[in-house]
């Protein structure tokens, strides 16, 4: 089941307190970026984030779920109605997220 554009819009509105939030559509789902780092995504109308230590400490009872078959488990954010919590979660996670890999240019191949 693909995620709805309405759910994506709601989550983006909840994160409007942050700068540099973006997303990319991927096979009916959405990958979420914060300051160009992948934080998580929206899968089957569920907000899932990477299980970095900061996210685990803020959501100690969160369940681990698969975004899709064959993927690594992610943390389910079930408190999406709390805008302040979501912004704090993304800000706290940022330093622990991996740096995006540099894309190879034609000249470096």
C-alpha positions in Angstrom: 0.0 0.0 0.0 1.4 3.4 -1.0 1.4 6.4 1.3 -1.0 9.2 0.8 0.0 12.7 -0.2 -2.3 13.9 2.6 -0.3 12.1 5.3 3.0 13.4 3.8 1.5 17.0 3.9 0.4 16.5 7.5 3.9 15.3 8.6 5.6 18.2 6.7 3.3 20.7 8.4 4.1 19.2 11.8 7.9 19.6 11.0 7.4 23.2 9.7 9.3 24.5 12.7 12.5 23.1 11.2 14.5 24.5 8.3 15.7 22.4 5.4 13.1 19.6 5.6 12.7 17.9 2.2 11.4 14.7 0.8 11.8 12.4 -2.2 9.1 10.2 -3.6 10.3 6.6 -4.0 7.9 3.8 -5.3 4.8 5.2 -3.7 6.6 6.1 -0.4 8.5 9.2 0.7 12.1 9.5 2.1 12.5 12.4 4.5 15.6 14.5 4.6 16.7 17.0 7.3 19.5 19.3 6.2 20.3 16.8 3.4 20.6 13.8 5.7 18.1 11.0 5.6 16.2 10.9 8.8 13.6 8.3 7.8 10.5 8.1 5.7 6.8 7.7 5.3 5.9 4.1 4.5 2.3 2.9 4.4 1.2 6.1 6.1 3.6 5.5 9.0 6.4 7.8 10.0 9.5 5.7 10.5 12.9 7.0 11.6 16.4 5.6 11.7 17.1 3.8 15.0 20.0 6.1 16.1 20.7 6.3 19.9 19.1 9.7 20.2 15.8 8.5 18.7 15.9 5.4 20.9 16.4 7.4 24.1 13.6 9.8 23.2 11.2 6.9 22.3 12.3 4.0 24.6 9.1 2.1 24.1 8.8 2.7 20.3 8.3 -0.4 18.2 10.7 -1.5 15.4 9.0 -2.0 12.1 10.0 -2.8 8.5 9.4 0.0 6.0 9.2 -2.7 3.3 10.2 -6.3 2.8 13.9 -6.8 3.0 14.7 -3.4 4.6 16.4 -2.7 7.9 14.1 -2.1 10.9 13.2 1.5 11.8 11.5 3.1 14.7 7.8 3.9 14.4 6.9 7.4 15.5 3.4 7.2 16.8 3.3 10.7 18.4 3.0 12.6 15.2 0.3 14.9 16.6 2.9 16.5 18.9 4.7 19.1 16.8 7.2 20.1 19.5 8.2 16.4 20.1 8.7 15.8 16.3 10.9 18.8 15.9 12.9 17.9 19.0 13.3 14.3 17.7 14.7 15.4 14.3 17.0 18.0 15.9 18.3 15.5 18.4 18.9 12.8 15.8 20.7 15.1 13.3 24.3 14.7 14.6 24.0 10.9 14.7 22.8 10.5 11.2 25.3 9.4 8.5 26.7 12.0 6.2 25.3 11.6 2.7 27.7 9.8 0.3 29.2 11.9 -2.4 27.9 11.0 -5.9 30.5 10.1 -8.4 30.9 12.6 -11.2 31.6 11.7 -14.8 35.2 12.9 -14.5 35.9 10.7 -11.5 34.8 7.4 -13.2 
